[in-house]
């Protein structure tokens, strides 16, 4: 129910004050909508477990209720009765909301359902149609997802990518970059620097990246006569979901060429990391969007990324076909699945191709004018394609349109007597 003329949104996603990608993106979206003066937002903020379950009042129009998981039917029923939202917005993998879609007829007695959605790869997921059909707005944060869904659900599918406010990630001056490099990489201020920030998990291919980095450093020594290159990895090398990265680093003799950042850090320090790097790399075999590459581009730092999922629209300038760094080709695919997701492709680039791309980036960096032109191109593209203010305006328009029109488009279940 509208409050003081403001539309009320109930959002279900990772806790907006958490550091996860879903959490930070929900925070940026909520902040942007609230700042329009048109919306008030209540969020069920998800986590496995919270240290404190007290309601968090960020502002009068931004209130978070911490929840284990993403809520449950009783919580939704209570919220529908007491809050009477104008729209429910969900944001994460559909399998976490299976229970919610089962009660979509109850929700639709009160308001529409909007879904900020991504699907990593082809084939089209027909097993998701029950979710899509129950949703009134499908906002796809990868263009790859949008291309798949718009063919089957053209009346409610839109491309609404992730964005980040420009005051969060931005380019430093050359002096500031130098200072950051001396601060975080002492005695390596003249070295070539790569940056990788992801969870240490199999999907992200961290072992393959270390393998490729070892090939690059060996080639650097063979052809250039030195090993002055360091890969800064912001991750937990002992994450139970991934390999022991310290063991592989030592196996390849890369103690001086790989540095781990393992503590939780804020936006300011992450911004320093992006700025001190000569490039940011992502080699995941599946990547719905890829926030680290977007954030890197906002600082003018080029990227190396595979042409998979949401990464494609970042590393490739769709307007010109040019590259915002180096695009990794998909050299082979595997069809995988499980009982919940019967089929989906994984995209792979070989280790040799990754190592070659890093070496090519090294030579681009050696040409100051060419590298500077690339950095400027990257910033221009990210401002055009992923501008925060433009996307908040798009969300405003889509939410308003959905609230105004959903009742005429929603097909309610009908019972017929035979």
N, C-alpha and C positions, 0 to 999 in steps of 0.2 A: 504494500500500500504506500502510495506517495506520502512523503513526510515534508511538510513545509514547501510543497510544490516540487520536491525532489523525488525522482524515481528510486525505489529501493531494490538493490541487487543482493541476492544471497549467493555467495561464491564458495565453491568447494574445491580446495586445492591444497598443496603444501602450505604450511604456515607462512604467511607473507613476510614475517620477520626472520625467517630461516635463511640459510645460505645456499640452499639448493637452487638449481636453475629454475624449476617451477615456482619455488618460493619467491625468488627475486623478481621474476617476470610478473607474478601476480601482484607483488608490491608496486612495481612500476605502473601496472595497468590501473590498479585501484587508486593510487595517488593521482594519476592523470585524469581519471573520471571524476574524482572528488573535486579536483581543482577547476573543473568546468563549472562547478556550482549547480549541476543538474542532478547529481546522484548522491545517495547515501548507501554505504556498503556494509553488510554483515558477512563475515567469513567464518566458515568452519575450517580452522587451520590444522592440517593433518601432520602427523608424525607417528613413528612407531610408538614412542613414549615421550611424554613431556615431563620436565622437571617441575613445572608449575602449571596447573590447570585453571588458574585464575583468568577471567576475561580481561583482555588487553584492549584498552581504549586509546587508540592512536590519536583519534580526534572524535568529535561528535559524529562525524560521518564515516568513520573507519574503525570498526569494532571487530575484534577477533575472538572467537571461542575456540581454544585448543581442543583437539579431538584425537583419539587414538584411531588411526586410519582416517577415512574420509567421511565418517559419520555412519548412520544407520537409519532404517525406516522410521523409527520412533522419533529420532531427532528431527528428521525432515517434516514429519507430521506436526510436531510441536511448533517448528519454525513457520510452517505454512499457516497454522492457526493464529499464532501470536504476532508474527512479523508481517504476514501477508505480503510477501515480496512481489514486485512487478516482474521479476525475471530471476531464474536460477541459472548461474553460470558455472559450469564444471570444467576442470582443467587438469587432466592427466590421462593415463592409459585407460581405455574403456572398461577393461576387466576389473578395475577397482570400483566401477560404478554399476556393475551387473545388477546389484540389488536396487539401485535407484531407477534403472530403466524398467525394472519389473513393476514399479509403482508409478510409471509415467502417467497413467490415467488419473491417479489421485492428484499428482502435481498439476496436471492440466485442468483440474477444476479451479485452480487459482492463477496460474501464470505459465508462460512459455519456458522452454529449456534451451539454453545456448551452450555450445560445446566448443572450446578452443582445443583443436584436435590436430594430431599429427599421426601419419602412418608411414613408416620408414621406407617401404619399397613395394614393388609389384610382386605378384599379381594383385588385381583389385580384391580386397578382402570381403568377399560375399558374406562371410560369417559375421561381419560387423553390421550388416544391413539392418538388423533389428534395432541397433543403437541409433543408426543414422535416421531411420524412419520415425523414431520417437523424438527426434530433436528438431527444434524449430529454426535454429541457426547453427550452421557448421562453419566455423571460422578456422581455416587451415593455416597453421603457422609455417608450413613449408609449401612452396609452389608445387613440388612433386606430389604432395598429398592433394592439393587443390586440383591438379590436372586429373587425378584419378576420380575424385568424388564429384566434380562438377558435371561430368558426363551423365551420372546417374541421378544426381540431386541438384539440378541446375538452379532451381528456384530459391535455394537457401544456402548455397555454398559460396564462400568468399575466401580470397587470399589475404590473410591478416598476419604478417610475420612478426616475430619478436623484435623488439626495439629496446634501446636503453637511452635514458636522458643524457644529453651531451655533457652535462656537468659531472657525470660519473666517470666516463672514460673519454679522454681527450689527449691530443698530442702535446708533448713537452717541447721546450726549446732545446736546441742542441746542447747547451750548457747543462740544462736540467737532466737530459739523457745521460750525459757524461757523469754527472754526480750520482745518478741512480746506479749506473754500472759500477762505479767505484764503491758505492755503499754495499751493494748486494753481491758483487763479483770482484772482490779485492784482488789485485794483481792480475786481473784479466781485462783491463779496460780497453785494450787494443784487440781483443779476441773477437772472433765471429761468434754470435750468440743466437741460439735457437731456443724457443720456449714451447713447452707442452703443459697444459693444465687440464686434467681429466681425472676421473676416478680410476684407480688402478684395477681395472676389470678386463676380462677377456675381450669383450666387444670393442674396447678401445685399442687393442693390439699393442700394448706397451712393450712387450718382449720383441716384437717385430721392429718397433721403432728403435730400440737399443741396438738391435742387430744391424739395421740400416745405418744408424749413427756410427757404429764401429767401422762399417765399410767406408763411409764418408771420411772419417778421420784417418784411416789407413791410406786412402787415396790422396788425401791432402798431404800427408807426409811424403808419399811417393812422388807426387807431381810438384808440390810446392816447397817441400823440404821442412815442414813444420807441422805441429799438431795443435795450433792455436785456435781451437774451436770448443765451445762449451754448450751443452744442452741443459737448460734449467727446467726441471720437472717439478711442478707443484702438484704433489700427490703423496699418498701414503705407500711407501715401497713394500710394506708388510700387510696391506689390505688382504683380508681372507678371500675376497672375490677375485684376486689377481695373483700374479707370480711374485716371487721374491726378487725385486728389481736390484737390490744391492748385490745379490749373488751373481746376477747376469752382468752387472756393471763390472764387478771384479773379474769375472771370467774373461771379459773382453779387454781387460786392462785399461778401463776408462775412468779410473779414479779421479784424474784431473780434468776429465772432459764431460763429466755429468755431475750436476749438483742438484740435490733434492731440497725442496721447500716443503716441510711437512706440517707446519702449524696452521691453524685456521687464521685467515687474514681478512682484512676489510677491503673495501673498494679502492682506498687510496694506495695501499701496497700493491694490489693487483694492477692498478694503473701504472705504477712504477715498473712492474715486470714487463708489461706489454711495451712500454716505451724504451726500456733498455735493450729489448730484443731486436735483432735484425729481421726476424720472421717468426711467426707462430705456425705450428704444424699440428694437424689432426689426421690420423690414418685409420679411423674406425671403419669397421666393415659394415656398420649400420649406424646412420646418424640422422635422426629426424630433423634436427635443425643445426646444432653446433654453435652454442653461444660463445665459446672461446674465440672462434674465428671472427665472429661479428664484433666482439669487444676489441679484438686486436686491430681490426680495420678502422675502428673509431679513433684509434691513436695514430693512424697512418702507417701501421706496421703491416707489411704484406703477409700473405698466408700461403701455406702449402696444404692442399686438402683434396680428397678424392671427389670425383663427380658422382656422389651418391646422395640420395635424400635431399634435405634442405641445404647441404653444403654446396650443391651444384650452383644454386642461384647466388651464392656468395663468391665463390672462386671464379665464376664465369660472369662477366658483364653481359646480361641478356640483351642489352641494347646494341652492342657492337660485336659480341662474340670474343672480345678480348679477355685476358686473364688478370685477376687481381693478385698476382703472385705466380704460383705454378699449380695448374690443375692436374691431379693425378688421374690417369685413365683407369677405368675398370677393366682389368685384364681377365678376370674369370669370376663366375658366380656359383654359389651353392644354394640349393633349395633346402630350407630347414623348416622346422615346425615342432609343435607339441600338441597336447590334447586340447589346449585352449586356443592356440593359434596354429591351425593345421598346416599352413604354408606361407612362406615369405622368403624372398631372396636375400642373401648376403652378398655384398660386393667387395672384391678384393683387388688390391694393387700389390704387385710383388715387392719384396724387400729391395731387390736391385733397382727397380724403378724409383722407389722412395729415396734410396741413396743417391741416385742420379739427379733427382730433383733438388735435393739439398745442395749438391755440388753446383748445379746450375744457379741456385740462389746465391751461393757464395760468390760466384763470378759476377752476378748482377750487382751485388753489394760493392764490389771492387771498382765499379764505374759510378762515381758520385752523382753525376748529372742524370744518368739513366735510372739509378736507384731513387733519387729524389723525385723524378717524374712518376715513377711507379707509386711511391708513397702518396703523392698528390692525387693520382688517379684513384687509389684505394679510398681516400677520404671523400672524394667527390662522389664516388659510387655509393658508399654507405650512407651518405647524407641524402642522396636521391632515393635510394631503395628502402632504407630502414630508418627514416626520419621519425623521431619519437612524436613530435607534435602532430605530424600528419596522421600517424596511426591512431593516436588518441581521438582525433577528429573522426577517423573512419569508424572506430569502435562506437563513438557517440551516435553516429548516423545509423549504424547497423542495429544497435540496441534499441534506439527509438523506433526504427522501422519494424523490428521484430515485435515489440510491445504493441504497436499500433495495428499490426496486420495478422498476428498469429491465429487469432480466433477464426478468421475467415479461411485460413489455409489448413488448419489442423483437422485431420480426419478422425473423428471419434468412433469408438467401437459401436456397432449397431447390432441389436438383437432382433431377429426376425422369427416370427412364429410360422412354422411350416404346416 
